[in-house]
Amino acid sequence: MSRSIWKGPFVDPSLLKKVDKVKGQSNKAPIKTWSRKSTIIPEFVGLSFLIHNGKTFIPIKISEEMVGHKLGEFSPTRKFTGHTPADKKAAAADSPKPTGDDTKPKEGSKDEKK
């Protein structure tokens, strides 16, 4: 369910304090946050965040296209390690066989050059 329009986007108050603190500095270090539910607002554009995914912090640089999305959308919590080897064997078996043009002629065949 979405948030009502009259309330506006949710941004964690502690995160807003951190952003205001960094905006005043010339050296903009990444902001470390656990607030994945916070909405990205236009004041965040150009800043870099370290967003916690449950195990590690993922570095993210905020761009204009990200405004309106949640911080957690850019820090995946699950790691895809690939399909099982059985699936790879099945995919290899379904692949088409090479045509006769690409292979060398067998020994003793009529096409073999002498």
SEDO-996260 format. One record per residue (C-alpha): residue number from 1; residue in three letters; x negated, y, z negated. Coordinates in Angstrom, 3 decimals. Layout:
<node nr="NUM" rest="ala" px="X" py="Y" pz="Z"/>
...
END
This chain:
<node nr="1" rest="met" px="0.000" py="0.000" pz="0.000"/>
<node nr="2" rest="ser" px="-1.360" py="3.433" pz="0.881"/>
<node nr="3" rest="arg" px="-1.745" py="6.393" pz="-1.419"/>
<node nr="4" rest="ser" px="0.873" py="9.157" pz="-1.304"/>
<node nr="5" rest="ile" px="-0.093" py="12.221" pz="0.736"/>
<node nr="6" rest="trp" px="0.645" py="14.780" pz="-1.971"/>
<node nr="7" rest="lys" px="-1.935" py="13.141" pz="-4.274"/>
<node nr="8" rest="gly" px="-4.709" py="13.397" pz="-1.686"/>
<node nr="9" rest="pro" px="-7.617" py="11.006" pz="-1.224"/>
<node nr="10" rest="phe" px="-9.057" py="9.270" pz="-4.288"/>
<node nr="11" rest="val" px="-12.678" py="10.034" pz="-5.102"/>
<node nr="12" rest="asp" px="-14.198" py="8.948" pz="-8.397"/>
<node nr="13" rest="pro" px="-14.864" py="12.084" pz="-10.542"/>
<node nr="14" rest="ser" px="-18.332" py="10.859" pz="-11.520"/>
<node nr="15" rest="leu" px="-19.172" py="10.446" pz="-7.821"/>
<node nr="16" rest="leu" px="-18.091" py="14.042" pz="-7.118"/>
<node nr="17" rest="lys" px="-20.425" py="15.237" pz="-9.897"/>
<node nr="18" rest="lys" px="-23.321" py="13.309" pz="-8.349"/>
<node nr="19" rest="val" px="-22.574" py="14.770" pz="-4.893"/>
<node nr="20" rest="asp" px="-22.448" py="18.338" pz="-6.243"/>
<node nr="21" rest="lys" px="-25.761" py="17.769" pz="-8.025"/>
<node nr="22" rest="val" px="-27.461" py="16.444" pz="-4.868"/>
<node nr="23" rest="lys" px="-26.032" py="19.188" pz="-2.611"/>
<node nr="24" rest="gly" px="-27.936" py="21.818" pz="-4.625"/>
<node nr="25" rest="gln" px="-31.265" py="20.027" pz="-4.206"/>
<node nr="26" rest="ser" px="-33.585" py="20.311" pz="-1.220"/>
<node nr="27" rest="asn" px="-34.779" py="16.690" pz="-1.566"/>
<node nr="28" rest="lys" px="-31.607" py="14.630" pz="-1.102"/>
<node nr="29" rest="ala" px="-32.183" py="11.236" pz="-2.715"/>
<node nr="30" rest="pro" px="-29.582" py="8.516" pz="-2.080"/>
<node nr="31" rest="ile" px="-26.650" py="8.457" pz="-4.503"/>
<node nr="32" rest="lys" px="-26.200" py="5.119" pz="-6.267"/>
<node nr="33" rest="thr" px="-22.538" py="4.186" pz="-6.758"/>
<node nr="34" rest="trp" px="-20.371" py="1.271" pz="-7.798"/>
<node nr="35" rest="ser" px="-17.172" py="3.032" pz="-6.707"/>
<node nr="36" rest="arg" px="-16.229" py="1.117" pz="-3.555"/>
<node nr="37" rest="lys" px="-12.625" py="2.346" pz="-3.761"/>
<node nr="38" rest="ser" px="-13.559" py="6.010" pz="-3.287"/>
<node nr="39" rest="thr" px="-12.517" py="7.637" pz="-0.018"/>
<node nr="40" rest="ile" px="-15.170" py="9.349" pz="2.113"/>
<node nr="41" rest="ile" px="-14.440" py="13.085" pz="2.292"/>
<node nr="42" rest="pro" px="-16.032" py="15.711" pz="4.583"/>
<node nr="43" rest="glu" px="-18.389" py="16.885" pz="1.793"/>
<node nr="44" rest="phe" px="-20.140" py="13.488" pz="1.966"/>
<node nr="45" rest="val" px="-21.210" py="13.892" pz="5.629"/>
<node nr="46" rest="gly" px="-24.986" py="13.869" pz="5.974"/>
<node nr="47" rest="leu" px="-25.607" py="12.330" pz="2.544"/>
<node nr="48" rest="ser" px="-26.914" py="8.835" pz="1.937"/>
<node nr="49" rest="phe" px="-25.383" py="6.438" pz="-0.567"/>
<node nr="50" rest="leu" px="-26.422" py="3.160" pz="-2.147"/>
<node nr="51" rest="ile" px="-23.150" py="1.210" pz="-2.371"/>
<node nr="52" rest="his" px="-22.991" py="-1.853" pz="-4.625"/>
<node nr="53" rest="asn" px="-21.638" py="-5.008" pz="-2.982"/>
<node nr="54" rest="gly" px="-21.507" py="-7.107" pz="-6.147"/>
<node nr="55" rest="lys" px="-25.118" py="-8.241" pz="-5.968"/>
<node nr="56" rest="thr" px="-27.302" py="-5.576" pz="-4.349"/>
<node nr="57" rest="phe" px="-27.068" py="-1.964" pz="-3.223"/>
<node nr="58" rest="ile" px="-26.556" py="-1.403" pz="0.514"/>
<node nr="59" rest="pro" px="-27.972" py="1.892" pz="1.909"/>
<node nr="60" rest="ile" px="-25.450" py="3.864" pz="3.991"/>
<node nr="61" rest="lys" px="-25.828" py="7.231" pz="5.737"/>
<node nr="62" rest="ile" px="-22.448" py="8.991" pz="6.030"/>
<node nr="63" rest="ser" px="-21.419" py="10.326" pz="9.459"/>
<node nr="64" rest="glu" px="-18.340" py="12.214" pz="10.633"/>
<node nr="65" rest="glu" px="-16.676" py="9.071" pz="11.997"/>
<node nr="66" rest="met" px="-16.592" py="7.571" pz="8.478"/>
<node nr="67" rest="val" px="-14.410" py="10.322" pz="6.968"/>
<node nr="68" rest="gly" px="-11.130" py="8.904" pz="5.678"/>
<node nr="69" rest="his" px="-12.469" py="5.362" pz="5.185"/>
<node nr="70" rest="lys" px="-13.443" py="3.780" pz="1.870"/>
<node nr="71" rest="leu" px="-17.067" py="3.384" pz="0.788"/>
<node nr="72" rest="gly" px="-16.556" py="-0.360" pz="0.307"/>
<node nr="73" rest="glu" px="-15.780" py="-0.863" pz="3.997"/>
<node nr="74" rest="phe" px="-19.439" py="-0.254" pz="4.869"/>
<node nr="75" rest="ser" px="-20.916" py="-2.597" pz="2.278"/>
<node nr="76" rest="pro" px="-19.889" py="-6.209" pz="3.025"/>
<node nr="77" rest="thr" px="-19.569" py="-8.499" pz="0.014"/>
<node nr="78" rest="arg" px="-19.958" py="-11.775" pz="1.901"/>
<node nr="79" rest="lys" px="-22.960" py="-12.915" pz="3.923"/>
<node nr="80" rest="phe" px="-22.320" py="-14.946" pz="7.068"/>
<node nr="81" rest="thr" px="-25.031" py="-17.608" pz="7.287"/>
<node nr="82" rest="gly" px="-23.859" py="-19.177" pz="10.543"/>
<node nr="83" rest="his" px="-21.878" py="-22.228" pz="11.481"/>
<node nr="84" rest="thr" px="-22.803" py="-25.767" pz="10.474"/>
<node nr="85" rest="pro" px="-25.173" py="-27.794" pz="12.647"/>
<node nr="86" rest="ala" px="-22.279" py="-30.068" pz="13.689"/>
<node nr="87" rest="asp" px="-20.561" py="-27.067" pz="15.288"/>
<node nr="88" rest="lys" px="-23.732" py="-26.194" pz="17.201"/>
<node nr="89" rest="lys" px="-24.014" py="-29.739" pz="18.555"/>
<node nr="90" rest="ala" px="-20.383" py="-29.659" pz="19.693"/>
<node nr="91" rest="ala" px="-20.938" py="-26.333" pz="21.458"/>
<node nr="92" rest="ala" px="-24.026" py="-27.725" pz="23.224"/>
<node nr="93" rest="ala" px="-22.079" py="-30.773" pz="24.406"/>
<node nr="94" rest="asp" px="-19.341" py="-28.566" pz="25.871"/>
<node nr="95" rest="ser" px="-21.798" py="-26.425" pz="27.839"/>
<node nr="96" rest="pro" px="-21.981" py="-27.125" pz="31.595"/>
<node nr="97" rest="lys" px="-24.742" py="-29.351" pz="32.960"/>
<node nr="98" rest="pro" px="-27.389" py="-27.754" pz="35.216"/>
<node nr="99" rest="thr" px="-26.743" py="-27.987" pz="38.939"/>
<node nr="100" rest="gly" px="-28.943" py="-29.949" pz="41.339"/>
<node nr="101" rest="asp" px="-30.455" py="-26.727" pz="42.744"/>
<node nr="102" rest="asp" px="-32.307" py="-25.954" pz="39.523"/>
<node nr="103" rest="thr" px="-33.767" py="-29.420" pz="38.892"/>
<node nr="104" rest="lys" px="-36.717" py="-31.085" pz="40.557"/>
<node nr="105" rest="pro" px="-36.038" py="-34.067" pz="42.819"/>
<node nr="106" rest="lys" px="-36.703" py="-37.476" pz="41.282"/>
<node nr="107" rest="glu" px="-39.632" py="-39.584" pz="42.361"/>
<node nr="108" rest="gly" px="-38.926" py="-41.803" pz="45.306"/>
<node nr="109" rest="ser" px="-36.011" py="-39.682" pz="46.544"/>
<node nr="110" rest="lys" px="-35.653" py="-38.469" pz="50.130"/>
<node nr="111" rest="asp" px="-35.976" py="-34.813" pz="49.063"/>
<node nr="112" rest="glu" px="-39.388" py="-35.286" pz="47.497"/>
<node nr="113" rest="lys" px="-42.206" py="-33.616" pz="49.436"/>
<node nr="114" rest="lys" px="-45.273" py="-35.723" pz="50.232"/>
END
